[in-house]
């Protein structure tokens, strides 16, 4: 993808259902869970490279023994950093105490990180927050085992301020307004409440405090705690949690915005943000990995009983389509097919733009995530070339010589690797706007494969801000002197901000929005911006459910193609000699390609939760007033 787009986050949860001795016997190590966590996190590093965290819980420990371990890192390679520390600690314990080597009981008692319950997290920082305090999992400690809470999630709440105020009304003093802290304290409040009520009940039944403790663990109703905690959450989330005594859960938002998948057999219960991660790490079939339904939680009790419970009433399903276009690993069987279909569905428009001249056209892609949609586009182009060959043969059949037939059949589709990403250079460049000349060299090109009479068609998975296209890719491709450069986006035009975890919260950063503003200027209709601003201001104090998305009116005067053409103009620097055309996927074709993931709010402005309309409203006000503050 040409634009560097950040996204929160990836989760991994493992519960071992057998005693540690079983894994030592079968797999040769009591560190089986730790090893699997490393793989689960590493296989999801595409979901976050700004920070990583790991937590483990030992079940059934004696009082006085540590049972919770947690490690977080915001180093340059956070996953490797965490597991280097874990390995170093384990190896030093084993070398200092040779008696631990084959004794699982001593290992569990004396070595941290070994346990039966694990939670891992990888994150991208949004809003520039990348301190170690921002890295999940978060820990809420308590001397009562049941009240210890560890939380990590792939989530963004749109109503953090309301949730914060709710906590203050409960008499709490949260240390910051971050949604992570707010969510953890919310769950923590109802966890405390439930533990207190159970203790009172058990006391009435005649149990002592010591006798009550295991009974509280047994009777604790995790689903009830989650229902109370999540009642007013507005956002997209896959929220994972561990309780000190050994219960665990993962809860998915009611619109299914953020993904969560699980697998269970008699040895493990596993949850992750992506299906192929579980498939690869545990070597299981596609159909064995289930999707956690929206509004549901997978809950594993300390004793190993697993249940799927409905926590919230599911809303209309709006799973994030960007997961399919870009974020998730393309190794998922469904995602691979969907990305190819996205490329294939663009072909009719591409053919129109090159006058069906497939012979004088070079097809390529912007590395690396657009490669799969490129294959789909190429398959469709190959079909077109075969059709053209058939038509030529049929039209010339009366006079067709063997030599001419060979000539027709020899035509091949021209696919080349034209754009090359210089990774080393990327890490060297800082975000200093004065470095345009360096930025131009983030991408390099392959010389000698494009002739002056050629069209060059290059596919990207999406165009968000367009900065890298403008400053680097288009300039570099222009050096090849093609007749025409056609930039194809496998995603539709991104017109609206996201508020559920993708780093595109500012309207003025979106090139489609900037194009609409330019078109309004050209048409002498710039007053519309003030009208929309006034409508947005009037909604500032309305309840979320009553807020409408008036930003749609900015785009209404123009056709889809007009906005695409204006974007092409905006992204072509004056020195670019080649004619540049930009083709975007349509929303209809996106839904055809990804029928189960209809979350399209960044393209259509149709937000899946009420909070979304408030966020787009706020984002427009911020743009109009020149306020750089966050809109949620």
C-alpha positions as CSV (number, residue, x, y, z in Angstrom):
1,X,0.0,0.0,0.0
2,X,1.4,3.4,-0.9
3,X,-0.1,5.3,2.1
4,X,1.3,4.3,5.4
5,X,-2.0,3.5,7.2
6,X,-1.9,2.5,10.9
7,X,-4.5,0.4,12.6
8,X,-5.2,-0.9,16.0
9,X,-4.5,-3.9,16.8
10,X,-4.1,-7.7,17.1
11,X,-5.0,-10.0,20.0
12,X,-4.0,-13.6,20.8
13,X,-5.4,-15.6,23.7
14,X,-4.6,-19.2,24.6
15,X,-6.0,-21.4,27.4
16,X,-4.3,-24.7,27.9
17,X,-7.0,-27.2,29.0
18,X,-4.6,-30.0,30.2
19,X,-2.0,-30.0,33.1
20,X,1.4,-28.7,32.0
21,X,2.8,-32.2,32.4
22,X,0.7,-33.3,29.4
23,X,2.4,-30.8,27.1
24,X,5.8,-31.7,28.4
25,X,5.1,-35.4,27.6
26,X,3.4,-34.8,24.2
27,X,5.4,-31.8,22.8
28,X,8.6,-32.0,24.8
29,X,8.2,-28.8,26.7
30,X,6.1,-27.2,29.5
31,X,6.7,-23.9,27.6
32,X,4.3,-25.1,24.9
33,X,1.9,-22.1,25.6
34,X,4.7,-19.5,25.6
35,X,6.0,-20.9,22.2
36,X,2.6,-20.8,20.7
37,X,2.0,-17.3,21.9
38,X,5.2,-16.1,20.2
39,X,4.0,-17.6,16.9
40,X,0.5,-16.2,17.3
41,X,1.9,-12.7,17.9
42,X,4.6,-12.9,15.2
43,X,2.0,-14.1,12.7
44,X,-0.1,-11.0,13.5
45,X,2.8,-8.4,13.4
46,X,1.1,-6.9,10.3
47,X,-1.5,-5.6,12.8
48,X,0.9,-3.6,14.9
49,X,4.6,-2.8,15.2
50,X,4.6,0.1,17.6
51,X,4.2,-2.0,20.7
52,X,3.5,-5.5,22.0
53,X,2.5,-7.0,25.3
54,X,2.3,-10.5,26.9
55,X,0.5,-11.7,30.1
56,X,0.3,-15.1,31.6
57,X,-1.6,-16.6,34.6
58,X,-0.7,-19.8,36.5
59,X,-3.8,-21.7,37.8
60,X,-4.2,-23.2,41.2
61,X,-1.1,-21.7,42.9
62,X,-0.4,-21.6,46.6
63,X,-0.7,-18.3,48.5
64,X,2.6,-16.5,48.4
65,X,3.5,-17.8,44.9
66,X,3.3,-15.2,42.0
67,X,0.7,-16.2,39.5
68,X,0.5,-13.2,37.1
69,X,3.4,-12.3,34.8
70,X,3.2,-9.4,32.3
71,X,5.7,-7.9,29.9
72,X,5.3,-4.9,27.5
73,X,7.6,-3.4,25.0
74,X,7.6,-0.3,22.7
75,X,11.1,-1.1,21.3
76,X,11.8,-1.0,17.6
77,X,11.1,-4.8,17.3
78,X,8.6,-5.2,20.3
79,X,7.6,-8.9,19.8
80,X,11.2,-10.0,19.5
81,X,12.1,-7.8,22.5
82,X,9.5,-9.4,24.7
83,X,10.3,-13.0,23.9
84,X,14.1,-12.3,24.1
85,X,13.4,-11.2,27.7
86,X,11.2,-14.2,28.4
87,X,13.8,-16.7,27.0
88,X,16.6,-15.0,28.8
89,X,14.8,-15.3,32.1
90,X,13.7,-18.9,31.5
91,X,17.2,-20.0,30.4
92,X,18.9,-18.2,33.4
93,X,16.5,-20.0,35.8
94,X,17.2,-23.4,34.2
95,X,21.0,-22.9,34.2
96,X,21.0,-21.7,37.9
97,X,18.7,-24.5,39.0
98,X,19.4,-27.7,37.0
99,X,16.8,-29.5,39.1
100,X,14.1,-27.5,37.3
101,X,14.9,-28.9,33.9
102,X,12.8,-32.0,33.9
103,X,10.5,-31.1,36.8
104,X,7.3,-29.3,35.6
105,X,6.0,-28.7,39.1
106,X,9.2,-26.8,40.0
107,X,9.2,-24.9,36.7
108,X,5.6,-23.7,37.2
109,X,6.3,-22.7,40.8
110,X,9.5,-20.9,40.2
111,X,9.8,-19.6,36.7
112,X,7.6,-16.7,35.5
113,X,5.7,-16.7,32.2
114,X,4.9,-20.5,32.4
115,X,1.2,-21.0,33.0
116,X,-2.0,-22.2,31.5
117,X,-3.5,-18.9,30.4
118,X,-2.0,-16.4,28.0
119,X,-2.9,-13.1,26.5
120,X,-0.9,-11.3,23.8
121,X,-1.3,-8.0,22.0
122,X,0.3,-6.1,19.1
123,X,-0.6,-2.5,18.5
124,X,-0.2,0.5,16.3
125,X,-0.3,3.8,18.2
126,X,-2.9,6.3,17.1
127,X,-2.9,10.0,18.1
128,X,0.9,9.7,18.6
129,X,0.6,7.8,21.8
130,X,3.3,5.3,21.9
131,X,4.6,5.4,25.5
132,X,5.0,2.1,27.4
133,X,1.9,3.1,29.4
134,X,-0.2,2.9,26.2
135,X,0.8,-0.7,25.4
136,X,-1.6,-3.5,26.2
137,X,-2.3,-5.7,28.2
138,X,-3.5,-3.4,31.0
139,X,-3.4,-4.8,34.5
140,X,-5.7,-3.9,37.4
141,X,-4.2,-5.4,40.5
142,X,-5.8,-6.5,43.7
143,X,-5.0,-8.7,46.6
144,X,-8.1,-10.7,46.0
145,X,-7.3,-13.2,43.2
146,X,-10.7,-12.8,41.5
147,X,-10.4,-9.0,41.3
148,X,-7.2,-9.0,39.3
149,X,-8.1,-8.0,35.8
150,X,-5.9,-8.1,32.6
151,X,-7.4,-6.5,29.5
152,X,-6.2,-6.1,25.9
153,X,-8.2,-5.3,22.9
154,X,-8.4,-4.3,19.3
155,X,-10.8,-1.4,19.8
156,X,-11.7,2.2,19.6
157,X,-14.7,3.7,21.5
158,X,-16.4,6.7,20.0
159,X,-17.9,7.8,23.3
160,X,-14.9,7.8,25.6
161,X,-15.9,11.1,27.3
162,X,-19.3,9.8,28.2
163,X,-17.9,6.6,29.6
164,X,-15.3,8.6,31.6
165,X,-18.1,10.8,33.0
166,X,-20.1,7.6,34.0
167,X,-17.1,6.4,36.0
168,X,-16.8,9.8,37.8
169,X,-20.5,9.5,38.6
170,X,-19.7,6.2,40.3
171,X,-17.3,8.0,42.5
172,X,-14.1,6.8,40.7
173,X,-11.1,8.9,39.8
174,X,-9.7,7.4,36.5
175,X,-6.1,8.4,35.8
176,X,-6.7,9.4,32.2
177,X,-9.5,9.6,29.5
178,X,-8.0,7.0,27.2
179,X,-10.6,4.4,26.1
180,X,-8.3,1.6,27.4
181,X,-8.3,2.8,30.9
182,X,-12.0,3.7,30.8
183,X,-13.0,0.2,29.5
184,X,-10.8,-1.6,32.1
185,X,-12.2,0.4,35.0
186,X,-15.7,-0.2,33.7
187,X,-15.2,-4.0,33.7
188,X,-13.2,-3.7,37.0
189,X,-16.1,-1.9,38.7
190,X,-18.7,-4.6,37.8
191,X,-16.2,-7.4,38.6
192,X,-15.6,-5.9,42.1
193,X,-19.4,-5.5,42.5
194,X,-20.1,-9.2,41.5
195,X,-17.3,-10.5,43.8
196,X,-18.6,-8.5,46.8
197,X,-22.2,-9.8,46.2
198,X,-21.0,-13.4,45.9
199,X,-19.0,-13.1,49.1
200,X,-22.0,-11.7,51.0
201,X,-24.2,-14.6,49.7
202,X,-21.6,-17.2,50.6
203,X,-21.1,-15.7,54.1
204,X,-24.9,-16.0,54.6
205,X,-24.6,-19.6,53.6
206,X,-22.0,-20.1,56.4
207,X,-18.8,-20.3,54.5
208,X,-15.5,-18.7,55.9
209,X,-13.5,-16.3,53.8
210,X,-11.0,-19.0,52.9
211,X,-13.7,-21.5,51.9
212,X,-15.5,-18.8,49.9
213,X,-12.6,-18.0,47.6
214,X,-12.8,-21.1,45.3
215,X,-16.6,-20.9,45.3
216,X,-16.5,-17.3,44.1
217,X,-14.2,-18.5,41.3
218,X,-16.7,-21.2,40.4
219,X,-19.9,-19.0,40.6
220,X,-18.6,-15.8,39.1
221,X,-20.8,-15.0,36.1
222,X,-18.5,-13.4,33.5
223,X,-21.3,-12.9,31.0
224,X,-23.3,-10.9,33.5
225,X,-20.2,-8.7,34.3
226,X,-19.7,-8.1,30.5
227,X,-23.4,-7.2,29.9
228,X,-23.3,-4.5,32.6
229,X,-19.8,-3.2,31.5
230,X,-20.5,-3.1,27.8
231,X,-24.1,-1.7,27.9
232,X,-23.1,1.8,26.8
233,X,-20.0,1.1,24.7
234,X,-20.1,2.7,21.3
235,X,-17.4,1.5,19.0
236,X,-15.7,-1.4,17.3
237,X,-14.0,-3.9,19.5
238,X,-12.6,-7.3,20.1
239,X,-12.0,-7.1,23.9
240,X,-10.0,-9.8,25.6
241,X,-9.6,-10.3,29.3
242,X,-8.2,-12.6,32.0
243,X,-9.3,-12.7,35.6
244,X,-6.7,-13.5,38.3
245,X,-8.2,-16.9,39.3
246,X,-8.2,-18.1,35.7
247,X,-11.5,-17.2,33.9
248,X,-11.0,-15.6,30.5
249,X,-13.1,-14.0,27.8
250,X,-13.1,-12.3,24.4
251,X,-16.1,-10.0,23.5
252,X,-16.9,-8.8,20.0
253,X,-18.8,-5.6,19.2
254,X,-22.5,-6.0,18.2
255,X,-22.0,-4.7,14.6
256,X,-19.0,-7.1,14.1
257,X,-16.8,-4.2,13.1
258,X,-13.6,-5.7,14.5
259,X,-12.7,-9.4,13.8
260,X,-12.3,-12.3,16.2
261,X,-11.9,-16.0,15.5
262,X,-11.6,-19.0,17.8
263,X,-10.6,-22.7,17.8
264,X,-11.2,-25.3,20.5
265,X,-10.2,-28.9,21.0
266,X,-9.5,-31.0,24.1
267,X,-6.0,-29.4,24.6
268,X,-6.5,-25.7,23.9
269,X,-8.9,-22.8,23.4
270,X,-7.5,-20.2,21.1
271,X,-8.7,-16.8,20.1
272,X,-7.1,-14.4,17.6
273,X,-7.9,-11.4,15.3
274,X,-7.3,-13.5,12.2
275,X,-8.2,-17.0,11.1
276,X,-5.0,-18.1,9.2
277,X,-2.9,-17.3,12.3
278,X,-4.8,-20.0,14.2
279,X,-4.7,-22.3,11.2
280,X,-1.0,-22.0,10.8
281,X,0.1,-22.0,14.4
282,X,-2.1,-25.0,15.4
283,X,-2.1,-26.7,12.0
284,X,-5.9,-26.9,11.8
285,X,-8.4,-26.7,8.8
286,X,-10.1,-23.6,7.7
287,X,-13.6,-24.9,8.7
288,X,-12.3,-25.8,12.3
289,X,-11.7,-22.1,13.0
290,X,-14.9,-20.3,13.8
291,X,-15.8,-16.7,13.7
292,X,-17.0,-15.2,17.0
293,X,-20.5,-13.8,16.2
294,X,-21.1,-10.0,16.8
295,X,-22.3,-9.2,20.3
296,X,-21.1,-12.5,21.6
297,X,-18.3,-13.5,24.0
298,X,-16.3,-16.7,24.2
299,X,-15.9,-17.4,27.9
300,X,-13.6,-20.1,29.4
301,X,-14.0,-20.8,33.1
302,X,-11.1,-21.6,35.4
303,X,-12.2,-25.3,35.3
304,X,-12.0,-25.4,31.5
305,X,-15.7,-25.1,30.6
306,X,-16.1,-23.1,27.4
307,X,-19.3,-21.3,26.4
308,X,-20.3,-18.8,23.7
309,X,-22.8,-16.3,25.2
310,X,-24.7,-13.4,23.7
311,X,-23.8,-10.3,25.7
312,X,-25.3,-7.6,23.5
313,X,-28.1,-7.5,21.0
314,X,-26.4,-7.8,17.6
315,X,-26.8,-4.7,15.3
316,X,-26.9,-4.8,11.5
317,X,-23.7,-6.6,10.6
318,X,-21.1,-4.1,9.4
319,X,-17.8,-6.0,9.6
320,X,-14.9,-3.7,8.5
321,X,-14.2,-4.1,4.8
322,X,-10.8,-2.6,5.2
323,X,-9.8,-5.8,7.0
324,X,-10.4,-7.6,3.7
325,X,-8.9,-5.0,1.4
326,X,-5.7,-4.4,3.3
327,X,-5.2,-5.1,7.0
328,X,-5.7,-8.8,7.4
329,X,-3.1,-11.3,6.1
330,X,-3.9,-12.3,2.5
331,X,-3.2,-15.9,3.3
332,X,-6.8,-16.4,4.6
333,X,-8.6,-18.6,1.9
334,X,-11.6,-16.2,1.8
335,X,-9.6,-13.0,1.8
336,X,-7.3,-14.2,-1.0
337,X,-10.3,-14.9,-3.2
338,X,-12.0,-11.6,-2.3
339,X,-8.8,-9.6,-3.1
340,X,-8.5,-11.3,-6.5
341,X,-12.2,-10.5,-7.2
342,X,-11.6,-6.8,-6.3
343,X,-8.9,-6.7,-9.0
344,X,-11.1,-8.6,-11.5
345,X,-14.1,-6.3,-11.0
346,X,-12.0,-3.3,-11.9
347,X,-11.1,-4.6,-15.4
348,X,-14.1,-3.2,-17.4
349,X,-13.2,0.3,-16.4
350,X,-9.5,-0.3,-17.0
351,X,-10.2,-1.6,-20.5
352,X,-12.2,1.5,-21.3
353,X,-9.4,3.7,-20.1
354,X,-6.9,1.9,-22.5
355,X,-9.3,1.6,-25.4
356,X,-9.1,-2.2,-25.0
357,X,-5.5,-2.0,-26.2
358,X,-4.1,-4.9,-24.1
359,X,-1.1,-5.4,-26.5
360,X,0.4,-2.0,-25.8
361,X,-0.3,-2.0,-22.0
362,X,2.0,-3.0,-19.2
363,X,0.2,-4.2,-16.0
364,X,1.8,-3.9,-12.6
365,X,1.2,-3.2,-8.9
366,X,2.4,-1.1,-6.0
367,X,4.1,-3.5,-3.5
368,X,3.2,-5.4,-1.6
369,X,-0.3,-5.8,-0.3
370,X,-1.9,-5.0,-3.8
371,X,-0.2,-8.1,-5.3
372,X,-3.3,-10.3,-4.8
373,X,-5.8,-7.9,-6.4
374,X,-3.2,-7.5,-9.2
375,X,-3.5,-11.3,-9.9
376,X,-7.3,-10.9,-10.2
377,X,-6.9,-7.9,-12.5
378,X,-4.4,-9.9,-14.7
379,X,-6.7,-12.9,-14.9
380,X,-9.5,-10.6,-16.2
381,X,-7.0,-9.0,-18.6
382,X,-6.0,-12.4,-19.9
383,X,-9.6,-13.3,-20.5
384,X,-9.9,-10.1,-22.5
385,X,-6.8,-10.9,-24.6
386,X,-8.1,-14.4,-25.3
387,X,-11.4,-12.9,-26.4
388,X,-9.6,-10.5,-28.7
389,X,-7.5,-13.4,-30.2
390,X,-10.7,-15.4,-30.8
391,X,-12.3,-12.5,-32.6
392,X,-9.3,-11.9,-34.7
393,X,-9.0,-15.5,-35.7
394,X,-12.7,-15.7,-36.6
395,X,-12.7,-12.5,-38.6
396,X,-9.6,-13.6,-40.6
397,X,-10.5,-17.3,-40.9
398,X,-11.0,-17.2,-44.7
399,X,-7.4,-16.1,-45.4
400,X,-5.7,-17.4,-42.2
401,X,-2.2,-18.7,-42.8
402,X,-0.3,-20.9,-40.3
403,X,2.2,-18.0,-39.9
404,X,-0.6,-15.5,-39.1
405,X,-2.2,-17.9,-36.7
406,X,1.1,-18.3,-34.8
407,X,1.5,-14.5,-34.7
408,X,-2.0,-14.0,-33.2
409,X,-1.5,-16.7,-30.6
410,X,2.0,-15.3,-29.7
411,X,0.5,-12.1,-28.2
412,X,1.0,-12.3,-24.4
413,X,-0.2,-10.1,-21.6
414,X,2.6,-7.9,-20.4
415,X,3.0,-8.0,-16.6
416,X,6.1,-6.4,-15.0
417,X,7.3,-5.5,-11.5
418,X,7.6,-1.8,-12.2
419,X,7.5,-0.2,-8.8
420,X,10.0,-1.3,-6.1
421,X,9.8,-0.2,-2.5
422,X,13.1,0.8,-0.9
423,X,12.5,-0.4,2.6
424,X,15.8,0.8,4.0
425,X,15.2,4.3,2.8
426,X,11.7,4.3,4.3
427,X,13.0,3.8,7.8
428,X,15.6,6.5,7.4
429,X,13.2,9.3,6.4
430,X,11.7,11.3,9.3
431,X,8.3,12.9,8.9
432,X,9.9,16.3,8.1
433,X,8.0,18.0,5.3
434,X,11.2,19.6,4.0
435,X,12.4,16.2,2.8
436,X,10.3,16.0,-0.4
437,X,13.3,15.1,-2.5
438,X,14.1,12.1,-0.2
439,X,10.5,11.1,-0.1
440,X,10.4,10.9,-3.9
441,X,13.0,8.1,-3.7
442,X,11.0,5.8,-1.3
443,X,10.0,4.0,-4.4
444,X,12.2,3.1,-7.4
445,X,11.2,1.8,-10.8
446,X,12.4,-0.9,-13.2
447,X,13.7,0.7,-16.4
448,X,13.5,-0.6,-19.9
449,X,10.1,-2.5,-19.7
450,X,7.8,0.4,-20.7
451,X,7.8,1.8,-24.2
452,X,6.7,5.4,-25.1
453,X,3.6,4.0,-26.9
454,X,2.5,1.9,-23.8
455,X,-0.2,2.4,-21.3
456,X,1.0,1.7,-17.8
457,X,-1.7,0.3,-15.5
458,X,-0.7,0.0,-11.8
459,X,-2.9,-1.2,-9.0
460,X,-2.8,-0.1,-5.3
461,X,-5.1,-1.5,-2.7
462,X,-6.4,1.9,-1.6
463,X,-5.6,5.6,-1.9
464,X,-6.2,7.4,1.4
465,X,-4.2,10.6,1.6
466,X,-2.3,10.2,-1.7
467,X,0.9,11.7,-0.4
468,X,3.2,8.9,-1.4
469,X,1.6,8.6,-4.8
470,X,2.0,12.4,-5.4
471,X,5.5,12.8,-3.9
472,X,7.1,9.5,-5.1
473,X,5.3,6.9,-7.1
474,X,3.7,9.1,-9.9
475,X,6.9,11.1,-10.3
476,X,9.0,8.0,-10.5
477,X,6.7,6.2,-13.0
478,X,6.6,9.4,-15.1
479,X,10.4,8.8,-15.7
480,X,9.5,5.7,-17.8
481,X,7.6,8.0,-20.3
482,X,4.5,5.9,-20.8
483,X,1.7,7.2,-23.1
484,X,-0.7,7.1,-20.2
485,X,-0.5,6.2,-16.5
486,X,-3.6,4.5,-15.1
487,X,-3.6,4.2,-11.3
488,X,-6.2,1.7,-10.1
489,X,-7.5,1.5,-6.5
490,X,-9.0,-1.8,-5.4
491,X,-10.9,0.1,-2.7
492,X,-13.5,2.8,-3.3
493,X,-12.9,6.6,-2.6
494,X,-12.2,7.1,1.1
495,X,-14.5,10.1,1.8
496,X,-15.1,10.0,5.6
497,X,-13.0,9.6,8.7
498,X,-12.8,6.3,10.6
499,X,-13.5,6.2,14.4
500,X,-13.1,2.5,15.1
501,X,-9.4,2.1,15.1
502,X,-8.0,3.1,11.7
503,X,-5.7,6.0,11.6
504,X,-7.7,8.3,9.3
505,X,-9.6,10.5,11.7
506,X,-9.0,13.9,9.9
507,X,-11.2,14.8,7.0
508,X,-8.7,17.2,5.4
509,X,-6.2,14.4,5.2
510,X,-8.4,12.5,2.8
511,X,-7.6,13.2,-0.9
512,X,-11.3,12.6,-1.9
513,X,-12.4,15.3,0.5
514,X,-9.8,17.7,-0.8
515,X,-10.9,16.9,-4.4
516,X,-14.6,17.7,-3.5
517,X,-13.5,21.0,-2.0
518,X,-11.6,21.9,-5.2
519,X,-14.6,21.0,-7.3
520,X,-16.8,23.2,-5.1
521,X,-14.4,26.1,-5.7
522,X,-14.3,25.4,-9.4
523,X,-18.1,25.5,-9.5
524,X,-18.4,28.7,-7.5
525,X,-20.3,26.8,-4.9
526,X,-17.9,27.1,-1.9
527,X,-20.7,28.6,0.2
528,X,-22.0,25.0,0.7
529,X,-19.1,24.4,3.1
530,X,-20.3,27.1,5.4
531,X,-23.9,25.7,5.2
532,X,-22.7,22.3,6.2
533,X,-20.6,23.7,9.0
534,X,-23.7,25.5,10.4
535,X,-25.8,22.3,10.3
536,X,-23.0,20.4,12.1
537,X,-22.7,23.1,14.8
538,X,-26.4,22.9,15.4
539,X,-26.0,19.2,16.2
540,X,-23.2,19.6,18.7
541,X,-25.3,19.1,21.8
542,X,-27.8,16.5,20.4
543,X,-27.8,12.9,21.6
544,X,-25.8,10.6,19.3
545,X,-28.9,8.9,18.0
546,X,-30.3,12.2,16.7
547,X,-27.1,13.3,14.8
548,X,-27.1,13.2,11.0
549,X,-24.1,13.0,8.7
550,X,-24.4,16.3,6.7
551,X,-20.9,15.9,5.4
552,X,-22.4,13.8,2.6
553,X,-23.8,17.0,1.1
554,X,-20.2,18.1,0.2
555,X,-20.0,15.2,-2.3
556,X,-23.6,15.3,-3.6
557,X,-23.1,17.8,-6.5
558,X,-20.5,15.6,-8.2
559,X,-20.3,12.2,-9.9
560,X,-18.0,9.5,-8.8
561,X,-15.9,10.0,-11.9
562,X,-15.6,13.8,-11.4
563,X,-14.1,13.3,-8.0
564,X,-11.7,10.6,-9.4
565,X,-10.6,13.0,-12.2
566,X,-10.0,15.8,-9.7
567,X,-7.9,13.5,-7.5
568,X,-5.8,12.6,-10.5
569,X,-5.2,16.3,-11.0
570,X,-4.3,16.9,-7.3
571,X,-1.8,14.0,-7.3
572,X,0.0,15.1,-10.5
573,X,2.8,17.6,-9.8
574,X,3.3,20.3,-12.5
575,X,6.5,18.5,-13.8
576,X,4.6,15.3,-14.5
577,X,4.4,14.9,-18.3
578,X,2.4,11.7,-18.6
579,X,-1.4,11.8,-18.6
580,X,-2.6,10.4,-15.3
581,X,-5.9,8.7,-14.8
582,X,-7.3,7.3,-11.5
583,X,-9.9,4.5,-11.4
584,X,-11.5,3.6,-8.1
585,X,-13.5,0.5,-7.2
586,X,-17.2,1.1,-6.8
587,X,-18.9,0.4,-3.5
588,X,-21.3,-2.0,-5.3
589,X,-18.4,-4.0,-6.6
590,X,-16.7,-4.0,-3.2
591,X,-19.9,-5.6,-1.7
592,X,-19.9,-8.2,-4.5
593,X,-16.3,-9.1,-3.8
594,X,-16.6,-9.1,0.1
595,X,-20.3,-10.0,0.7
596,X,-19.8,-10.8,4.4
597,X,-18.0,-7.6,5.2
598,X,-20.3,-4.7,4.4
599,X,-18.8,-2.1,6.8
600,X,-18.2,0.7,4.3
601,X,-18.6,3.9,6.4
602,X,-15.3,5.4,5.2
603,X,-16.6,5.2,1.7
604,X,-20.3,5.9,2.1
605,X,-20.6,7.8,5.4
606,X,-23.1,5.2,6.7
607,X,-21.7,4.6,10.2
608,X,-22.6,1.4,12.0
609,X,-23.1,3.0,15.4
610,X,-24.6,6.3,16.5
611,X,-21.3,7.6,17.7
612,X,-19.9,7.5,14.1
613,X,-22.2,10.4,13.0
614,X,-21.1,12.5,16.0
615,X,-17.5,11.8,15.0
616,X,-17.9,12.9,11.4
617,X,-19.8,15.9,12.6
618,X,-17.0,16.8,15.0
619,X,-14.3,16.1,12.3
620,X,-16.0,18.6,9.9
621,X,-16.3,21.3,12.6
622,X,-12.5,20.7,13.4
623,X,-11.7,21.1,9.7
624,X,-13.7,24.3,9.3
625,X,-12.4,25.9,12.5
626,X,-8.8,24.8,11.8
627,X,-8.7,22.8,15.0
628,X,-6.2,20.0,15.0
629,X,-7.8,18.2,18.0
630,X,-9.2,14.7,17.8
631,X,-12.8,14.2,16.9
632,X,-13.4,11.3,19.3
